[in-house]
Amino acid sequence: MPDASFPAIPAPLVPIQPPRDCPLCPRLAEVRHAVAAEYPGWWNAPVPPFGDENAWLAIVGLAPGKHGAHRTGRPFTGDGAGPLLYGTLAKFGLAEGQFDARVDDGVTLTGAVILNAVKCLPPENKPTPDEIRTCRPFLTQELAALAKLSVVIALGQIAHQSAVKALGGKLPKTRFAHLAEHRMPSGMVVLDSYHCSRYNQNTGRLTPEMFEAVFARALELRG
């Protein structure tokens, strides 16, 4: 089991969460058991949300990375995507503290929360359509629990599709594109971004300036 350094998540952000040994997706459970046997001190469980229970902004990612959230228990902590995401959040006044890729680094979010479309580690970062559908009710309830939520940033196409469906939107009318905006039936806005993965950063598909433009637009939409 993980030690006391793993994060405690505020109760309002987790109205209904899967159990640590969630059996709903057999393939993902098999992966989780295999990694837990090799690294018993890791989080090795569905990854809960992280952030402010009064958030107006939700960032929806794809799924935990093996050496990131699956290891640490906090979204985007320990992998190549984390520094850009947390650095951008800090630049826009949405994070406080010095991000050091550890769950005990003291970072807190203000006005923002980070979620995942799929809560468990998928092989090669590729969940199946059935796994995405199975996990969507958790995302739906997490978003619904955020009373002040007005903008959702979706990181990549899978996160976009899950967020739109969780918020009652229709596909394929709301097509994914970087900086695309989609108004949901509730009036909430889904704002798309390429995922901040290390691969996208290294290939130039997503630059820091492109990523910052998404958050700048989110603040405009909030206003």
N, C-alpha and C positions, 0 to 999 in steps of 0.2 A: 504494500500500500504506500502511497505517497506520504511524505512527511508533512509537518505543520507549515512548511514554507509555501505550500500550494495555496492558491487564492481562495478567499471566502467571497462568495458572490451575494450581493444584496438580494434578499428574498423577493422583492417586487419584480426583479428581472427574470425570475425563474418560476413562473406560475405552475407549470408542469414540466418536469424534466425527465429524460429517460434515466433508468437506473445505471449505475456504473457498469454493470455487465449487461447492457441492453441486448436483447436477443432478436430485435425486430428485423435486422438485416443480417442474415446468416454469413454472408461473405465478409462483411465488415467485422462481425464478431470473431470470425476465424483469424482475420488479420490482427485484431486487437489481442487475441490470446497468444498468437505467435510472437508479437513484439513484447508482450508482458513477460513471456518466458525468457526472452533474451535480455530485457531491461526492466526488471521488476520494480525498480525505484522510480520509473517514469509515471506520468499521470495515467496513461493507458485506459482512457475512458472517454465517453462523450464529453465534449468541451462546452462548458456553459458560457453565457454572455459575460462581457466585461464592460463596465462603464457606469454611467450616471443613470439612476432610476428616473430622473427628471429630464432625460435627454430629449432634445428636439430633433437631433440628427442620429440616424442609425446607419452604420456601415456594415453591409452584408458581404461576407467573403464566401469562398467556395466550400472549403473543408479544412480541418486541421492538417498541417504538414507533419511528417514523421518526426523530424528533428525540431519542429516548432511547437505548436500547441499540443500535439499528441504527447510530446515529452514534458512540456512545462505546465500544461493545464490552463494557459491564458492565450487567447487568440493572438496570432501574429507575434509571438514571443519566442525567439530562439531560431528563427529562420531568416532568409534573405529579404523577405518582404517587410519585416517588422520595422527596421530603421526608417525606411521611407514613410510608412504609414504613421508611425508615432511621431516622427519628426515633423510631418505635415500637420498633424493634429496640434502639436505644440505651437507651430508657427501661426496657426489661426486661433490660438487661445482656447483650444478644446482639450488640451492635456497639460498637466502640471507635473513637475518632477523630471529627473534625468533618466531617460530610457536606457537601460543597460541589459536588455534581453533576458532579464530574470524576473520571476514573479514577485520577488521581494525587493525590487528596485525602487519602490515607492511611487511609481507613476500612478496618477489618477486621471480620470477623464471628467470633464466638466461640460455638460450639454451634449454629450455624445456617448454612444454605446456601440460595441462591436459584437456582431453575431456571425454565425455561419449557416449557409443553406443546408449543409450536411454536417452533423456533429461528430462523426467518427472518421478516422483515417481511412481513405480509400486507396486501393493499390494504384500506383502511378498517378495519384491525384485525379482519378477519373471514376467518380461514382456512376453507377448505372441509373437509367431513368427510374426504375423501380425504387432504388435506394433514395433518390432525390424526392420522389413522391412520398415515401414512407416517413421521411424526416420532416417534411414540410409542415405538418401540424404543430410541431414544436416552434418553428419559426413564426407561424401565424399567431400563436398565442403570445410569444415574446413580444412581437410588434404591437399586438393589441393591448398589452399590459403597459405600454409607454404612453401615458395620457397626454403628454406634451409633444409627441412626435409629429413632425410636419414634413421632413425630408428624409429620404432613404437613398444612400449612395450604394449602388450595386457594383461590386468588383468582378467584372467578367460576365459572360453570357449566362452561365448556369445560375449565378447569384441573381442576375437580372430576371430570369424567368421565374425563379422561386419567389422573389420579392413581389413581382407583379401579381402572380397567382395568390400569394398570401394576403395581398391587399385588395383582392377582388377585381383586378384588372384582367384584360383579355389579351391573349396571344392568338395569332401573330401580329395583330395590329400594332402592338408596342414593340417595335424591333430594336434590338440592342445596337448601340453605336456609341463610341466615346463622346461624352458630353451631351448625349441625347437626353431629353426630358419627357417624362410621361406622367400625365395627371391621372390619378386614381379616382374611383368613384367617390371616395371620402373627401377629395380635395388634396390629399397628400401627393407629393411629387416623388417619383423614382428618377434618380439622376444616375446615368451610366458612366462607368469608367473602365478602361482596361485594368486588369488585375495588376497589382503592384508586385508581382512575383519577380524574383531575381532574373528569371529568363527574360521577361518583358523589359526589364531595366537594361539588361546586358545587350539585348538586340536593338534597343532604341525604339521599340514599339511604344513604350511609355517612358517619357522623360519626367524629371521632377517638375518642370514647368507645366507640362500637360496635367500632371496629377494635382498640382496646386490650383490650376484653373477650375477643376471640378469642385474643390472645397470653396473657392471664392464664389462660384456660382451658387453653391448650397447656401452660403451666407446671404447672398442677394435674394434667394427664394424665401428664406426665412423672414427677411425684412419686409 
